[in-house]
Structure formats: structure tokens, C-alpha cells
Amino acid sequence: MITESKAPIEILPRAFPWLVSTDVLATMATSVYTMVILYVIQAH
């Protein structure tokens, strides 16, 4: 049986937006790197 918790929801830490933004940037950089490598392979 599931009981409801009366504890308040904790606020996300201040570093969370930085974590998300750096993760998005790293994902975009990986995608660009992959496209560049594929272009170089096709060009040769």
C-alpha cells in the first residue's frame, strides 16, 4: 500500500541549470564532431 509523504519537495540545487546546459552543449558538440568526421570520410 502506497502512503503519501508529508515532506515538502526539495528545491533543486543551484548547480542544476549549469549541469543541464553543459550536458546540452556536450551533446551538440558530439553531434557536430560526428558530422565533421563523416564529411571528412566522404570527401576522401
N, C-alpha and C positions, 0 to 999 in steps of 0.2 A: 504494500500500500504506500503510495507516494504522499508525503506530507509537505505542505507549503512552508517555506522558510520565512521567518520574520526579519531576517538580517537584510540591511539595505544593500543595494547593488554597489559594488566598489567602483570608484571612478578610475578610468584608465590612467596610467602614468603619463607624465608629460612627454616622455621619450617615444610614445606610441606613434604620433604623426611622423616623426623622423624615421622610425622603423618602416612605416608603410611607404613613405616617399623614397627612401633609399632602396627598398625592395622593388618598387616600380621602376626606378631608374636602372637598377641592375638587370631587370628583365628586359627593358628596352635596349640596353647596351648589348645584351646577349643576342637579341634578335638582329640588331644591326650587324654585329660581328658575324653572325651566321650568314646573313645575306651577302656581305662583302666576300667572305670565303667562297661561297657558291658562285658569285660573279667571277672571281679570280680563276676558279677552276674551269668555268665555262669559257672564259676568254683564252685560256691556254689550251 
